[in-house]
Amino acid sequence: RLNWLFKSSVQTIGEEQVQNPYTELLVLKGHQDIVRFLVQIDDYRFASAGDDGIIFLWNAQSGEKLFELHGHTHKITAIAPFFSSDASDENSHLILTASADRTVIVWDCTTGRQVQKVSCFHSTVKCLTVLQRLDVWLSGGSDLCVWNRKLDLLCKTSHLTDAGKNVNDSL
């Protein structure tokens, strides 16, 4: 559950006494397990994700649940918003999610639909980041990968372990 504060207009109660501008507390219901990620999509929406493997898109002003995104079979391990400025994409907002199921899914935040799924990873993807100006995104786990918007793999490292050593070096 997420607790959400709604800000109302500030009202003056007397000459200099101001009422608390946060007047309503609402519990945002949806997740069945720990929420580990909250990311801003734009000025009006945010996403939450966690150990239940579900991603929720919320209206940041009203607290309304906009979409419930299902596609992962294990907990969410990373999430990153990806703004598309392509003329063909009509300035859509995308979101990337990684999971312990060794997949990354690209979601359309306008429709709530899954755009594409990548499942070629050797281990859990533990981090995602977007390099907006280069129009690429990176995934990190046992491999460090660089991807373009079309999900073409541009570059990939060899297998790494948590100790930072190449898996092949320990054989």
C-alpha positions as a printed NumPy array, in Angstrom:
array([[  0.   ,   0.   ,   0.   ],
       [  1.109,   3.533,  -0.711],
       [  0.008,   6.456,   1.4  ],
       [ -0.708,   9.515,  -0.702],
       [ -1.268,  13.108,   0.356],
       [ -3.539,  15.375,  -1.589],
       [ -2.772,  19.062,  -1.512],
       [ -5.75 ,  21.357,  -1.377],
       [ -5.744,  25.096,  -1.703],
       [ -4.322,  26.941,   1.307],
       [ -7.026,  28.624,   3.326],
       [ -6.525,  31.381,   5.851],
       [ -8.292,  30.823,   9.171],
       [ -8.   ,  34.189,  10.811],
       [ -5.523,  36.924,  10.137],
       [ -2.24 ,  34.995,  10.123],
       [ -3.117,  31.4  ,  10.902],
       [ -2.927,  29.119,   7.836],
       [ -4.649,  25.75 ,   7.635],
       [ -2.515,  22.673,   6.892],
       [ -2.511,  22.431,   3.055],
       [ -2.463,  18.603,   3.187],
       [ -6.009,  17.75 ,   4.083],
       [ -6.62 ,  14.219,   2.884],
       [ -4.666,  11.019,   3.302],
       [ -5.488,   8.228,   0.875],
       [ -4.102,   4.708,   0.761],
       [ -3.271,   3.692,  -2.795],
       [ -4.232,   0.045,  -3.002],
       [ -2.905,  -2.444,  -5.49 ],
       [  0.408,  -4.02 ,  -4.584],
       [  0.396,  -7.328,  -2.708],
       [  4.055,  -7.165,  -1.626],
       [  6.841,  -4.668,  -0.895],
       [  7.006,  -1.615,  -3.191],
       [ 10.659,  -1.021,  -4.034],
       [ 10.451,   1.47 ,  -6.91 ],
       [  8.66 ,   4.764,  -7.526],
       [  9.505,   6.677, -10.706],
       [  8.108,   9.806, -12.278],
       [  6.792,   9.344, -15.802],
       [  5.792,  12.968, -16.429],
       [  4.277,  15.859, -14.457],
       [  1.005,  13.97 , -14.017],
       [  1.909,  10.296, -13.667],
       [  4.218,   8.012, -11.717],
       [  4.826,   4.261, -11.606],
       [  5.296,   1.888,  -8.691],
       [  6.771,  -1.613,  -8.773],
       [  8.035,  -4.212,  -6.373],
       [  8.21 ,  -7.784,  -5.235],
       [  4.765,  -8.778,  -6.524],
       [  6.025,  -8.425, -10.119],
       [  3.312,  -5.902, -10.999],
       [  3.791,  -2.333, -12.199],
       [  1.103,   0.26 , -11.476],
       [  0.766,   3.581, -13.263],
       [ -0.882,   6.263, -11.113],
       [ -2.332,   9.726, -11.591],
       [ -0.052,  11.856,  -9.415],
       [ -2.73 ,  14.439,  -8.643],
       [ -5.739,  12.276,  -7.819],
       [ -4.09 ,   9.007,  -6.792],
       [ -6.201,   7.14 ,  -9.367],
       [ -4.759,   3.837, -10.625],
       [ -4.431,   4.241, -14.396],
       [ -2.969,   0.884, -15.417],
       [ -1.953,  -2.413, -13.844],
       [  0.88 ,  -3.898, -15.912],
       [  1.342,  -7.672, -15.876],
       [  4.101,  -9.454, -17.778],
       [  6.796, -10.438, -15.298],
       [  6.707, -13.703, -13.354],
       [  9.073, -12.649, -10.553],
       [  9.853,  -9.507,  -8.533],
       [ 10.769,  -6.265, -10.278],
       [ 14.491,  -5.501,  -9.93 ],
       [ 14.809,  -2.235, -11.895],
       [ 12.653,   0.377, -13.576],
       [ 13.424,   3.388, -15.789],
       [ 11.238,   5.876, -17.699],
       [ 12.142,   6.415, -21.366],
       [ 10.696,   9.447, -23.138],
       [ 10.328,   9.022, -26.874],
       [ 10.69 ,  12.125, -29.021],
       [ 10.439,  10.24 , -32.308],
       [  7.964,  11.827, -34.725],
       [  6.471,   8.391, -35.4  ],
       [  6.004,   7.756, -31.646],
       [  4.101,  11.046, -31.146],
       [  6.138,  11.942, -28.031],
       [  5.079,   8.834, -26.132],
       [  6.327,   7.904, -22.707],
       [  7.76 ,   4.445, -22.296],
       [  8.868,   2.629, -19.189],
       [ 11.44 ,  -0.163, -18.949],
       [ 11.078,  -2.81 , -16.238],
       [ 13.474,  -5.605, -15.333],
       [ 12.663,  -8.656, -13.278],
       [ 14.229, -11.61 , -11.519],
       [ 12.641, -13.659, -14.334],
       [ 15.595, -12.478, -16.498],
       [ 13.475, -10.292, -18.75 ],
       [ 13.147,  -6.609, -19.561],
       [  9.801,  -5.325, -20.779],
       [  9.13 ,  -2.038, -22.564],
       [  5.679,  -0.589, -21.748],
       [  3.685,   2.204, -23.361],
       [  2.523,   4.486, -20.545],
       [ -0.289,   5.968, -22.641],
       [ -2.015,   2.664, -23.361],
       [ -0.604,   0.429, -20.612],
       [  0.356,  -2.125, -23.251],
       [  3.52 ,  -4.17 , -23.476],
       [  5.557,  -2.944, -26.454],
       [  8.324,  -5.517, -26.438],
       [ 10.001,  -8.083, -24.2  ],
       [ 13.692,  -9.014, -24.111],
       [ 14.577, -12.379, -22.58 ],
       [ 18.179, -13.07 , -23.644],
       [ 19.805, -12.347, -20.268],
       [ 22.071, -14.832, -18.453],
       [ 21.024, -13.525, -15.028],
       [ 18.71 , -11.05 , -13.337],
       [ 18.995,  -7.506, -14.683],
       [ 19.703,  -5.476, -11.551],
       [ 19.793,  -1.973, -12.988],
       [ 18.508,   0.03 , -15.933],
       [ 19.378,   3.521, -17.053],
       [ 18.476,   5.643, -20.056],
       [ 20.87 ,   7.937, -21.902],
       [ 18.221,  10.169, -23.413],
       [ 20.447,  12.283, -25.677],
       [ 21.987,   9.187, -27.238],
       [ 18.578,   7.498, -27.475],
       [ 19.931,   4.316, -25.857],
       [ 19.4  ,   2.43 , -22.62 ],
       [ 21.683,   0.211, -20.565],
       [ 20.994,  -2.939, -18.596],
       [ 23.28 ,  -4.278, -15.899],
       [ 23.519,  -7.727, -14.332],
       [ 26.061, -10.428, -15.16 ],
       [ 26.345,  -8.585, -18.486],
       [ 26.452,  -4.869, -19.166],
       [ 24.465,  -4.202, -22.343],
       [ 23.727,  -1.125, -24.436],
       [ 20.468,  -1.131, -26.434],
       [ 18.808,   1.247, -28.863],
       [ 15.115,   2.181, -28.823],
       [ 14.262,  -0.664, -31.223],
       [ 15.822,  -3.073, -28.696],
       [ 18.769,  -3.875, -30.921],
       [ 21.76 ,  -4.93 , -28.807],
       [ 24.566,  -2.467, -29.612],
       [ 27.255,  -3.616, -27.172],
       [ 27.693,  -6.311, -24.52 ],
       [ 30.394,  -7.117, -21.959],
       [ 31.494, -10.599, -20.969],
       [ 29.895, -12.33 , -17.984],
       [ 30.682, -10.624, -14.683],
       [ 30.198, -11.822, -11.113],
       [ 29.304,  -9.836,  -7.996],
       [ 33.01 ,  -9.794,  -7.097],
       [ 33.728,  -7.944, -10.345],
       [ 35.757, -10.778, -11.848],
       [ 35.111, -12.333, -15.195],
       [ 33.466, -15.737, -14.779],
       [ 35.942, -17.214, -17.257],
       [ 38.902, -16.009, -15.119],
       [ 37.859, -18.255, -12.222],
       [ 37.814, -21.461, -14.34 ]])
